[in-house]
Amino acid sequence: MSQPVLLIADPDIMRRNTAFRRCADHGVRVLGAADLADALQLAEGHRPDRVAIASDLTIQPGFGVLSDLLMRMKARVVIYGPPQPGLTLFRTVQADQLVAALLGDLLGARLPVPSLDLQGDSDDMPDLILIGASTGGITALEAVLCMFPADCPPTLVVQHIRPGFVDGLIRRLDKLLAPNVRAADDDTPLRRGTVLMAADSDRHLRLILRGGLRVRLQDEPPVSGHRPSVDVLFRDGAKLAAGLDVRAALLTGMGADGAQGMCELRRAGAQTIAQDRDSSVVWGMPRVAIEMGGASEVLPLVRIGQALLRPVQASRARSSA
């Protein structure tokens, strides 16, 4: 039996990725579209068995073209979200019923309706999260961080990006995400609910202990060909992993920055996650980390955000197994 194919079209990245991840966890091949043009292209190219469309998109120009195509393909369509007029041809469900409806149809199973609440129990969260990314990393960061609640653990990010672009990226993420996203300044204390990004292309993002965890920006030679370097951040995290629950993810990117640092993190007892090949734009940095033995887990992009937030007790039990 071939793998079922599901297309989810939703302009809300948080809502789209939640449904994407939960359906992918059940062995369904999931495609995601942010607008009608993307949905039309994916439908033509992949002929999905089932299509889920956010009701927001049904009132936009172009929906008629997409719906005509889906009817010709005999794809089963479900519309979810606030009711819109003129949708009598399609099945409609509430947003919190979407995943159960889709999986019940695709897998022939009656499944409990999962909640779409992403907040979780903050008391069970890790102490510190570190993320490194390069080519393709902007989209990957959105997919990972959209899973983070407003009171997420202190999170530090090194994204290789051309000078002059990082400020715009930080503003975009801050508007899009539940946590606050800020540029890391020298001597900034780490706080819950804040994601700090390396915004200075000439200085490394470091971690120090001084009256609590703080950020240090330092002028040092490039490491692994980069400044700021993921390796530098990860190595500092490794020094803290003996006393803190540190999680790290290495996302899509060219080269090997972060691979050595991830090895040090894992040896120190941190939970380390590398993005898998199929979901990476460029499978360079995570591939090298995996080959060097630095990754305790290899996951598709849609599962990394939740894996970073796993309850502390469950993570430690797996690490000691």
Secondary structure by P-SEA (a helix, b strand, c coil): cccbbbbbbcccaaaaaaaaaaaaaaccbbbbbccaaaaaaaaacccccbbbbccccccccaaaaaaaaaaaaccbbbbbcccccccccbbbbcccaaaaaaaaaacccccccccccccccccccccbbbbbbccaaaaaaaaaaccccccccbbbbbbbcccccaaaaaaaaaaccccccccccccccccccbbbccccccbbbbbbbcccbbbbbbbccccccccccaaaaaaaaaaaccccbbbbbbcccccccaaaaaaaaaaaccbbbbbcccccccccaaaaaaaaccccccccccaaaaaaaccaaaaaaaaac
